[in-house]
Amino acid sequence: MTGPQRSRRRRRTRPPRSDWQFPLLTDWGVRPERQKLLVIVTSSIAVLAAAVALVVVVASLGSYTPESRTGAAIAQTSSALPQTFHGWASPKLFEPISDRAEDAKPLTAKEVFAQKTLTGEKKLRLRLVASKIEADCSAALWGEALIEQVSAAECSQAARGLYTSADGRYVGQYTLLNLRDGQAAAELVESLKTLYRGGWTLPLESAKAAFPGSGYTEAGGYALGHYVGLVWIGRADGAEPTAKDDYVSLALTLRGAEKPVYQRVVAITGPGS
């Protein structure tokens, strides 16, 4: 057999090139099986490095918690929530203040909380134990949908007063929201008939009275011109009312906190109207 023939035969019998051969590694004298091992090890290291980098990125973002959201928009499980709610439209009496432009003077603490004791029937007396007026209405509420609607209604003030009965049996909070106009107030009260289940007013804190977190409470909403009054009542022990508990009288007594709104109507229409 001639030399060229032997050369062609050797080329035909040479084993096929391995898929794991890389020219550079072959030139370095690295055998194919070694090249395969190097590729596997290198790939594993790359995957591990990517995983570590992902963990670092996620950790840098921090854990998600409701507190990381802005304001009190998230439903707060520690906050009490009324079991029932009833809403009422604004009486004609409040038409003179149906537009905030006609009643532009902001509410003051001296005006809203001048009466430290609210007196009702059956010798019921409610004593003011905490009060607060805030320009940021979202600071007095929780629940995203509620806060969004109040913001859309251009709420400029939220006044809250926390009361307790003389015998400590009852606790009540009155919240007054200063909205853009009567239409916004009416829409909010109507929405609250279902909206209250996912958002409500935040209770004021006081060592003298508190709403039990899981106790039974009732609430009502009243459109008063461009204002919305929110009544919230319950027993201090969280128990459901019995035949001895007159919640109608309790709610009417707490609504004595609305007196400043009536005074604003009189200031516009005059005492003889």
C-alpha positions in Angstrom: 0.0 0.0 0.0 1.4 3.3 -1.0 2.0 6.3 1.4 -1.0 8.3 0.2 -3.3 5.4 0.5 -2.2 4.7 4.1 -2.8 8.4 4.9 -6.3 8.3 3.5 -7.1 5.2 5.5 -5.8 6.7 8.7 -8.1 9.7 8.2 -11.1 7.4 7.6 -10.4 5.3 10.8 -9.7 8.4 13.0 -12.4 8.5 15.8 -15.0 11.3 15.4 -14.3 14.6 17.1 -15.9 14.8 20.5 -18.7 17.3 21.1 -16.8 18.4 24.2 -13.6 19.4 22.4 -12.9 23.1 22.2 -10.0 24.2 20.0 -8.3 26.3 22.7 -8.4 23.5 25.3 -7.3 21.0 22.7 -4.4 23.1 21.8 -3.5 23.2 25.5 -3.4 19.5 25.5 -6.6 19.0 27.5 -8.3 15.6 26.7 -11.9 15.6 25.7 -13.2 13.9 28.8 -11.3 16.5 30.9 -12.8 19.3 28.8 -16.3 17.9 29.5 -15.6 17.9 33.2 -14.4 21.5 33.1 -17.5 22.6 31.3 -19.8 20.9 33.8 -17.9 22.4 36.8 -17.8 25.8 35.2 -21.5 25.7 34.4 -22.4 24.7 38.0 -20.3 27.5 39.4 -22.1 30.0 37.1 -25.5 28.8 38.2 -24.6 28.9 41.8 -23.2 32.4 41.5 -26.4 33.5 39.7 -28.5 32.1 42.5 -26.4 33.8 45.2 -26.8 37.1 43.3 -30.5 36.7 43.1 -30.7 36.0 46.9 -28.7 39.1 47.5 -30.9 41.2 45.3 -34.1 39.9 47.0 -32.7 40.4 50.5 -31.8 44.0 49.6 -35.4 44.7 48.8 -36.5 43.7 52.3 -39.4 41.6 53.4 -42.9 42.9 52.5 -45.0 43.9 55.4 -48.2 46.0 55.6 -46.3 48.6 57.5 -44.1 49.3 54.5 -47.1 50.9 52.7 -47.8 54.6 53.1 -50.1 55.9 55.7 -52.9 53.9 57.2 -54.3 52.6 53.9 -53.8 48.9 54.7 -56.5 47.2 56.7 -55.2 47.0 60.2 -56.1 43.8 61.9 -55.5 45.4 65.3 -58.2 48.0 64.7 -61.8 47.4 65.8 -64.4 47.2 63.1 -68.2 47.8 63.6 -70.4 44.8 62.9 -73.3 47.0 61.6 -73.6 50.3 59.8 -76.5 52.5 58.8 -76.3 55.7 56.7 -78.6 58.7 56.4 -78.8 61.4 53.8 -78.4 65.1 54.6 -81.6 66.9 55.9 -82.7 70.1 54.1 -81.6 72.0 57.2 -78.0 71.7 56.1 -78.5 73.0 52.6 -76.9 76.4 53.4 -73.6 74.5 54.0 -73.9 72.1 51.1 -70.8 73.7 49.5 -67.6 74.2 51.4 -67.1 77.5 49.6 -70.0 78.9 51.7 -68.4 77.5 54.9 -64.7 77.9 54.2 -63.5 78.6 57.7 -61.6 75.5 59.0 -62.8 73.6 62.1 -60.9 74.3 65.3 -60.4 72.1 68.3 -61.9 74.8 70.5 -65.0 74.8 68.3 -65.5 71.1 67.9 -64.5 69.9 71.4 -65.7 72.8 73.5 -68.4 70.6 75.1 -66.5 68.1 77.3 -69.6 66.2 78.4 -72.5 65.2 76.2 -75.8 64.7 78.0 -78.6 62.5 76.8 -81.8 60.8 78.1 -82.0 58.5 81.0 -79.2 60.4 82.7 -76.7 59.2 80.1 -73.6 61.2 80.1 -70.6 60.8 77.8 -67.3 62.4 78.8 -64.6 63.4 76.3 -61.3 61.6 77.0 -59.4 62.2 73.8 -59.6 64.4 70.8 -57.7 65.2 67.6 -58.1 67.3 64.4 -56.0 66.4 61.5 -55.5 68.1 58.1 -54.5 64.7 56.6 -57.7 62.8 56.7 -55.9 59.5 55.8 -54.2 59.7 59.2 -57.6 59.1 60.8 -58.8 56.3 58.6 -57.8 52.9 57.4 -58.7 50.9 54.2 -57.4 51.8 50.8 -60.8 52.1 49.1 -62.1 54.4 51.9 -59.1 56.6 51.9 -59.2 56.9 48.1 -62.8 58.0 48.1 -62.2 60.5 51.0 -59.3 61.9 49.1 -61.3 62.2 45.9 -63.9 64.1 48.0 -61.1 66.6 48.9 -61.3 65.9 52.6 -59.5 68.8 54.3 -60.0 67.9 58.0 -60.8 64.9 60.2 -61.9 65.6 63.7 -62.2 62.7 66.2 -63.5 62.7 69.7 -63.4 59.6 72.0 -66.0 59.4 74.8 -66.8 57.1 77.6 -69.9 56.9 79.8 -69.8 58.0 83.5 -69.9 54.3 84.6 -67.3 53.2 82.1 -69.8 50.8 80.5 -69.8 52.4 77.0 -67.3 53.8 74.6 -68.0 56.0 71.6 -66.2 57.9 69.0 -67.5 60.7 66.8 -65.6 61.5 63.6 -66.4 64.6 61.5 -65.0 64.8 58.0 -64.8 68.1 56.2 -65.5 67.3 52.5 -65.8 69.4 49.3 -69.6 69.5 49.0 -72.9 67.8 49.8 -72.8 65.5 46.8 -69.4 64.1 48.0 -70.8 63.7 51.5 -73.9 61.9 50.3 -71.8 59.6 48.1 -69.4 58.7 50.9 -72.3 57.8 53.3 -73.9 55.7 50.6 -70.6 53.9 49.8 -70.0 53.2 53.5 -73.0 50.9 53.6 -70.7 48.3 52.2 -67.3 50.0 52.3 -67.1 50.0 56.1 -66.4 46.2 56.0 -62.9 46.9 54.6 -62.1 50.3 56.2 -63.1 52.5 59.0 -62.0 55.3 61.3 -59.0 54.7 63.5 -59.8 54.7 67.2 -58.1 57.3 69.3 -55.9 56.0 72.1 -56.6 56.7 75.7 -56.0 55.1 79.0 -59.5 56.0 80.0 -61.4 54.3 77.2 -60.8 51.9 74.3 -62.6 49.9 71.7 -62.0 46.2 72.2 -60.3 44.9 69.1 -62.7 41.9 68.6 -65.7 43.3 70.4 -69.2 44.1 69.1 -69.7 47.7 68.0 -72.2 49.6 65.8 -71.8 52.6 63.6 -73.8 55.1 61.6 -72.9 57.8 59.0 -74.7 61.1 58.6 -74.4 63.5 55.7 -74.5 67.1 57.1 -74.2 69.4 54.2 -70.5 69.1 53.1 -69.6 67.3 56.3 -69.9 63.6 57.2 -70.4 62.6 60.8 -69.5 59.0 61.8 -70.9 57.6 65.0 -69.3 54.6 66.5 -70.5 53.0 69.8 -70.1 49.8 71.8 -69.7 48.4 75.2 -66.3 48.7 76.8 -66.2 45.0 77.5 -66.9 44.1 73.8 -70.1 42.2 74.6 -73.2 42.4 72.4 -75.9 44.7 73.7 -78.7 43.3 75.9 -82.1 44.6 76.7 -80.5 47.0 79.2 -78.4 48.6 76.6 -80.2 51.4 74.8 -78.0 52.0 71.8 -80.5 54.4 70.2 -80.1 56.8 73.1 -76.4 56.2 73.2 -76.0 57.2 69.5 -78.2 60.2 69.9 -76.2 61.4 72.9 -72.9 61.0 71.0 -74.4 63.0 68.1 -74.4 65.9 70.5 -70.8 66.4 69.1 -72.5 67.7 65.9 -73.5 71.0 67.6 -70.7 73.0 65.9 -72.2 72.0 62.5 -75.6 73.4 63.5 -73.9 76.5 64.7 -72.3 77.0 61.3 -75.7 76.8 59.6 -77.1 79.5 62.0 -74.0 81.7 61.3 -75.0 81.7 57.6 -78.8 81.8 57.8 -79.3 83.7 61.0 -81.0 82.5 64.2 -84.5 83.3 63.0 -84.4 81.0 59.9 
